[in-house]
Amino acid sequence: MYVSNPLPALGDTVTVRLRVPAEVPIRHIFLRTAPDGENHHEAMTPVEQHETFAYWACELPVTMPFNHYRFRVLSEEGAYTLNALGVSRAEGPDWYDFKLLADFATPDWLDDAVFYQIFPDRFYNGDPSTNHADGEWTRRNFKVQFREWGAPPLPYKEAGNVDFYGGDLPGIQQKIDYLRELGVNALYLNPIFESSSNHRYNIKDFYTVDKHLGGDEALIALSDALHAVNMRLILDVTPNHTGDDHIWFQEAIKDHNAPSTAYYTFYEHPDKYEMWLGVPSLPKLNYASQPLRDKMYNDADSVLQHWLRPPYNMDGWRLDVYNMTARQGSLQLSEEVGREMRKAIKADFPQSFIFGEHFFDGTAHLQGDQVDAMMNYQGFNIPMWRWLAGYDLGADRHPDQVDMQLMPSEAFAEQLTRYRGAVPWVIARQQFNQLCSHDTTRILTILNDDKALLRLGVTMLMTYPGVPCLYYGDEIGLAGHRDPDNRRTMPWDDTEWDHDLLVFHRQVIHLRRTAPALRHGGFQQVYAEGGLWCFQRQSPEQQLIVVGYRGPDVLEHVQIPVWHAGLADGTKMADLLRGSVVTVLDGSITLDDLVAGDAFVFGVQQ
């Protein structure tokens, strides 16, 4: 709505517009840029006048790969700055300017993507002939246990992560119809490579699909079946570490002169080496080694390219522990490696989607030259927990370090703004958003089994900018505390399902995939106060106002200002979820008898 071309080429000129309230006494507006580091102000002029607002516009030459800009507004009462954080009398660092990237391309299928995360061993057993046998091997004094489907996962002290249920790739393939009916069209699988644990993050061979999941042929079959119905498939890999039984590491500890020795950091060969967080079974990879970089991503048959090529044809990667990858004391190579990785993969696979795991601040990696996205924990997931339930990251491990009070809506909206505003908009639109994952307590448990709040959370997930992803089973009411309880088997006896919840998920997923404003529209923060959060999504085809109320009190008569969303008095809006209609009066809409969990997606009626 405001940038004529959000994906320009270097040398293009784009038109930038700003919408301002019609009655505000503005003398001048300038677009502030910094071509080649020098301050520049371009005067903007009014170009359209409407009943409640006016558009101002000017041209922005795209002269650099990374072009940041802000607005300087001169009014009768002084100067204001508008950047990605909002309006202020104070200036700020360029980091929070709006950002326009040149020669940047996004996977064009992401606009329509709704992901579904599957922990393979726990989804569906499609081929019992590949099941693990009791006692098949012993890992750290734990013997393999094959468990009955539906039995609770055993804690580490009882099973050592070698309790298996038989979920496999044929099982996923056999449930494609279920997934299509749900409405999701992209899958993200936890690791599927050969490994001695049920989570498979201690990989033994990056080039072999675990035989207990069906092997390479099962992956080819699943890929073909998904692509035949226009669904995508993302795999999970560990660029930060391998398992200690990985073929590279085994070669290295047996022979100090083996080429793979340089892939790791040995302090005293073979017993003292760099590990991930001090875990001996996870030796850390050392990206000071050029041969390792070539093997992981540069070579045509490197790990990250191999599975993107035929006959596998994967659609991208989730990069485990990306926050620590290529970082080791004095060797801080993560951004350098990220740039190389992107260049190597995107050269042949521009439509691949590459996103990393990052529970903290990953914005430095999200400026257009590294990964496409992060798992947006701090920019969506964690503040959503805090806003909905007063549940903070670390609540199950470090209760003395966390805030267990409901997060004020104002602070909630501010945190989302900070993380959204620190990255270019085209990247904010492809951030990977979830309510929970295999690494967290399940969202229903976080919400103390409050399904009204769950429906609110899912509505916000599907309407907020970014790529939404469900964790398997959430749609039918699967609960679970921290792992391994959050990795329960998917119940396929539908008498155990919450069918109303399933129907609701289908409804909001359909809305997310069909509403133009949600697929490619912009975002405006409208209102955040008390237990209410309201924002606008707008595209040329559609204007939506999303309202969520987390409670706890019943609100009998609440007025929400929407005039600054450009809505004139008399504008009628219908809720796309339930059909109720509201009318803008005195710049506000009025909602009655709101209870915790209420969510509305109001579409402006033409």
Helices and strands as residue ranges (DSSP letters): E 13-21, E 26-33, G 35-37, E 40-43, E 45-49, E 53-61, E 66-75, E 78-83, E 86-88, G 94-96, E 98-101, G 108-112, E 115-118, G 120-122, G 128-130, E 138-139, E 142-143, E 145-146, H 156-159, E 163-164, H 169-174, H 176-182, E 186-189, E 193-195, E 203-209, G 211-213, H 215-228, E 232-237, H 247-254, G 259-263, E 266-268, E 272-273, E 275-276, E 279-283, H 290-293, I 294-298, H 303-306, E 316-319, E 327-328, E 331-332, H 334-348, E 353-356, G 363-365, E 373-374, I 377-381, H 382-389, G 399-401, H 409-421, H 425-428, E 432-434, H 443-446, H 451-463, E 467-471, G 474-476, G 485-487, G 494-496, H 499-514, H 516-520, E 522-529, E 532-539, E 542-549, E 555-561, G 563-565, E 572-575, E 581-583, E 588-594, E 599-604
